[in-house]
């Protein structure tokens, strides 16, 4: 892993994701960049209001044609 200036070590992406997920709260508004294929339909960004804290997906499942693996961090949201 490359060193950052000042000798600090970069955190692994999984640690950064877990820290970010822990900061999410119900009622919070979050912004997602739209997929390139959807920009013409909805614009560059999508907004969502979080309806739950993050939690690990309890089992592998398919939701809205996306496969979610057991243990993935998920959150209930309203677009």
CORDAHU-V238150 format. One record per residue. N is the residue number from 1. RES is the residue in one small letter. NEAR is the number of other C-alpha atoms within 10 Angstrom. Layout:
[[N & RES & NEAR] [N & RES & NEAR]]
This chain:
[[1 & x & 7] [2 & x & 8] [3 & x & 9] [4 & x & 9] [5 & x & 7] [6 & x & 6] [7 & x & 8] [8 & x & 9] [9 & x & 11] [10 & x & 11] [11 & x & 10] [12 & x & 9] [13 & x & 9] [14 & x & 9] [15 & x & 10] [16 & x & 12] [17 & x & 13] [18 & x & 12] [19 & x & 11] [20 & x & 11] [21 & x & 16] [22 & x & 13] [23 & x & 10] [24 & x & 16] [25 & x & 15] [26 & x & 14] [27 & x & 14] [28 & x & 13] [29 & x & 15] [30 & x & 13] [31 & x & 11] [32 & x & 10] [33 & x & 12] [34 & x & 16] [35 & x & 13] [36 & x & 10] [37 & x & 8] [38 & x & 12] [39 & x & 13] [40 & x & 10] [41 & x & 9] [42 & x & 11] [43 & x & 12] [44 & x & 13] [45 & x & 12] [46 & x & 14] [47 & x & 14] [48 & x & 15] [49 & x & 16] [50 & x & 19] [51 & x & 15] [52 & x & 15] [53 & x & 18] [54 & x & 20] [55 & x & 14] [56 & x & 12] [57 & x & 15] [58 & x & 13] [59 & x & 11] [60 & x & 12] [61 & x & 12] [62 & x & 10] [63 & x & 8] [64 & x & 5] [65 & x & 7] [66 & x & 8] [67 & x & 10] [68 & x & 16] [69 & x & 14] [70 & x & 12] [71 & x & 12] [72 & x & 14] [73 & x & 17] [74 & x & 15] [75 & x & 17] [76 & x & 13] [77 & x & 17] [78 & x & 10] [79 & x & 10]]
